């Protein structure tokens, strides 16, 4: 798993490639928490390279969502692979997260 971050117009984009599972979810968590410490109000998570997510990874997503909501921020996911979207649908997470087809749509979304 690999993560990269970059500043964009109104927030920070995090891109993730590979798998988020029990062996590496803590690396992903550290990368996202580093961004959270910057007090950004918008985090955009590019899921186009995410090939698998375990329950450990979903827990990190949920924690980030709660932290962003508590501070009035937004955590937006975009470009999700169909298999990953299915996991979110089955787990009920699709109703918890703001999921967009692409970055431009995520930027416009409320």
Secondary structure, 3 states (H helix, E strand, C coil): CEEEEEEECCEEEEEEEEEECCCCHHHHHHHHHHHHCCCCCEEEEEEEEEEEECHHHHHHHHHHHHHHHHCCCEEEEECCCHHHHHHHHHHCHHHCCEEECCHHHHHHCC
